[in-house]
Amino acid sequence: MAGEQTVRVDGRRLRLSNLDKVLYPQTGTTKGEVIDYVSRIAPLMLPHLDRRPVTRKRWPEGVEQPDFFAKDLERGAPSWLPRLPIDHSTGAKDYPLVDEVAALVYLAQVASLELHVPQWRFGDTGERDAPDRLVLDLDPGPGVGLAECAEVARWVRDIVAGVGMTLFPVTSGSKGIHLYASLDGRQTSEQASAFAKELARSLEADHPDLVISQMNRSARAGRVFLDWSQNNGAKTTIAPYSLRGRAEPTVAAPRSWGELDDPGLRQLRFDEMLERAADVGDLLAPLAPARTAPLAPYLAKRSADRTPEPMPTAAAAGSSGARPRFVVQEHHARRLHYDLRLERDGVLISWAVPRGIPETPERNHLAVMTEPHPLEYLTFSGDIPAGEYGAGTMSIWDTGTYELEKWRDDEVILTLHGSPGGAAEAARLVLIRTSGSGEKSQWLLHRMKAGASRHSAGLEPAQHHPSTAGDDGAAAGTALDRAAPTGPVAPMLAVSSAPGPAHAAAERWGRWVEFKWDGVRAIAHWDGERLRLHARSGTDITARYPELTDADLGLGPDPLVLDGEIVALDGSGRPSFPLLQNRMHLTKPREIARERDRTPVDFFVFDLLGHGDRDVTALPLRERRRLLESATTRTRAPLTVPPVTDDLDAALAVARELDLEGAVVKDPRSPYRVGVRSEEWLKVKLTRTQDVVVGAIRPGKGSRRGGIGSLLLGIPDETGLRYAGRVGSGFSDLELTRLTAALDPLRTDENPFVDVPRADASDALWVRPDLVGEVAFAEFTPGGILRHARWRGLRPDRSPGDVLRDDG
């Protein structure tokens, strides 16, 4: 397909194509804009789709061409998209369950503009629950409009208030208004329909000149049809926040009652919905209670007639002994991995462990939390058919009971009592959450030495050498005589390295490996009451991240100076630099407050510069780490101290699996060298990135006409700004807007490069070389040009003087 590209949405891979295709000719709205809308409205929309089968109305060729309803999920839909069957006269049809942003993006990619759902949800075991909401559709006939619908809506509100019900209005995006009310789950669909029908008839009797409750279309002229029938269990209603297939991209928009009093009331477009969403949030939040059923994700991904995996019974048998049970299953799926499942609260809390249970304390393994499984899974083995979730062969590797020492939402310590002589016999394990929360969160799985505490178990090097500062000869005692820094501090930086030299250095120094996080560096000063943050450039960024600086992070009363990385985690708990771009440029309090809820940040701390009133930069890294661990024992999210491992290969494998940047090998004897790029820290990157200075704009063509087509980039050397090529991909619409605003004031007639080729300079719009950005690329050509460069974002935390060519 033309323009096809593969993208990752919250860890899901999706193929997108024809993003420039116009779906709404009257407004020129493209498929790409539709995908952008559903991605941004998802936090408000998804709760109203949760566990409801979705019927789609599709316009593959745009809204001026014929549409069709889609009930059965189309062949070729992603295997990860959950689905459940509903029986029809022609047989069962699989309906999609939309529970994540990637699912909305997929539906938008196939031009499913309208999403329709019933008033009931699927229950814990895949059956239909009773309806949890009532809906009334106010449909204006010829000669009346929204103003008359609003009048009828107020009459309905007054009536239902008398029986203790609260109504929530939604302008439907088409012609009329929908009115929603919560139900307590004790009424059937038939009972809800009967109530709605009686209400409609009553209102028609009181206001026969404006209200009609009969289906007869010929009698609707000049009146509002109060449609009660959508409470039938077989009927559906347009989902709140869904687009409509009208001439303009209008949406089903939740409204306040005050808005319904406005004589100029009209339907809202999707861009208007996004603007108001940031200010008012979800006006329908009371209709979308939090999802609490622990086995709902398990059931949503499986169908009992297509997989031999067990379905939970109404009352699964609990543990027959004093100890809870466990099972480790060997799972030959797309990739061989192991599943660790622990009985707790009536289900099996589960982790996928790619490398299995560590055999010794010397190795730490990745564990990724999956959905809870039913207790019946304790004895399951067999073949999951191809095409089903988790397809492959499952066998029991070991099973038994476990003894629990600690269970918190970020740390679990236990001892497995498996088969005699087996690998899980008397295995004392600790699971430590390193990123994310709930399903898809990442954990470190460590096998502890018998009798060891967590901090002496090898999670970090346990041997403490005399406190010397390394080759510069500064004694530790000298450092302790210095006061801790109170102002901006330039952080210590790593030198790029290939895996081979990093391996050799780790063997020479003593193994110490940390993950490389995809965020922005920050030095934090904790004075015992409040956290202040400074960027690598020295800029005070305290006000930009109130969730870090205004929160109780559990740091205690003693002053600290911390070094770490501010990261934004995507829906899979992975650090995302493009996501962080939404935060790092904001300086206005209103914008920060608005984006904080959409893009929260975490602070991953990995070093300590000041402890109490002491400067500890001259202490060896292992000593600083010991102090850091001691000072952060009671900290809580969003501040995290990620673990240290001793296996570079394993760290890189995990980084590759989780799409992290790579790993950093450090000399545990190294002091903290303020502002120095030191070979005592070696960074091994999986994706090559390069800081660049922007020197010119090349005008766009086609869909980018009148804007930025590409940027000309440079890397400073002793001769000036050396041309390093151009970048024209990786730009979102938001990023192009941001770049235009940043670069237009820098326009100049002077070429800032020393050697830009004539072809690239022919239509260049020069800018002062003040802005630093970051690109991903494949390699440098012999002439120093970046091959296959892709834009990652502006780096306001860095200045042109910081930019060096990275030959790692």
Sequence and secondary structure as in RCSB ss.txt:
>XXXX:A:sequence
MAGEQTVRVDGRRLRLSNLDKVLYPQTGTTKGEVIDYVSRIAPLMLPHLDRRPVTRKRWPEGVEQPDFFAKDLER
GAPSWLPRLPIDHSTGAKDYPLVDEVAALVYLAQVASLELHVPQWRFGDTGERDAPDRLVLDLDPGPGVGLAECA
EVARWVRDIVAGVGMTLFPVTSGSKGIHLYASLDGRQTSEQASAFAKELARSLEADHPDLVISQMNRSARAGRVF
LDWSQNNGAKTTIAPYSLRGRAEPTVAAPRSWGELDDPGLRQLRFDEMLERAADVGDLLAPLAPARTAPLAPYLA
KRSADRTPEPMPTAAAAGSSGARPRFVVQEHHARRLHYDLRLERDGVLISWAVPRGIPETPERNHLAVMTEPHPL
EYLTFSGDIPAGEYGAGTMSIWDTGTYELEKWRDDEVILTLHGSPGGAAEAARLVLIRTSGSGEKSQWLLHRMKA
GASRHSAGLEPAQHHPSTAGDDGAAAGTALDRAAPTGPVAPMLAVSSAPGPAHAAAERWGRWVEFKWDGVRAIAH
WDGERLRLHARSGTDITARYPELTDADLGLGPDPLVLDGEIVALDGSGRPSFPLLQNRMHLTKPREIARERDRTP
VDFFVFDLLGHGDRDVTALPLRERRRLLESATTRTRAPLTVPPVTDDLDAALAVARELDLEGAVVKDPRSPYRVG
VRSEEWLKVKLTRTQDVVVGAIRPGKGSRRGGIGSLLLGIPDETGLRYAGRVGSGFSDLELTRLTAALDPLRTDE
NPFVDVPRADASDALWVRPDLVGEVAFAEFTPGGILRHARWRGLRPDRSPGDVLRDDG
>XXXX:A:secstr
 TT EEEEETTEEEEE  TT EEETTTTEEHHHHHHHHHHHHHHHGGGTTT B EEEE TT TTS  EEE S  T
T  TTS EEEEEETTEEEEEEB  SHHHHHHHHHTTEEEEEE S  B TTSSB    EEEEEEEE TT  HHHHH
HHHHHHHHHHHTTT   EEEE SSSSEEEEEE  S S HHHHHHHHHHHHHHHHHH TTTEE S  GGG TTSEE
EE GGGSTT  EE TT B  SSS EE EE  HHHHT TT   EEHHHHHHHHHHH  TTGGGS     TTHHHHH
T  TTT  S    TT    SSSS EEEEEEEESSSEEEEEEEEETTEEEEEEETT S SSTT EEEEEE   B G
GGGG  EEE TTSTT EEEEEEEEEEEEEEEE SSEEEEEEE STTSTTEEEEEEEEEEE  STT EEEEEE  T
T  GGGTTSS       B  TT  BHHHHHTSB   S     EEEE  HHHHHHHHHHH   EEEE SSEEEEEE
E SS EEEEETTS B GGG HHHHSS     SS EEEEEEEE B TTS B HHHHHHHHT  SHHHHHHHHHHS 
 EEEEEEEEEETTEE TTS HHHHHHHHHHHTTT  TTEE    BS HHHHHHHHHHHT  EEEEE TT    TT
 EEEEEEEEESS EEEEEEEEEEEB GGGBTSEEEEEEEEEETTEEEEEEEE SS  HHHHHHHHHHHGGGB SS
  BSS  HHHHTT EEB TT EEEEE SEE TTS EES EEEEE TT  GGG      
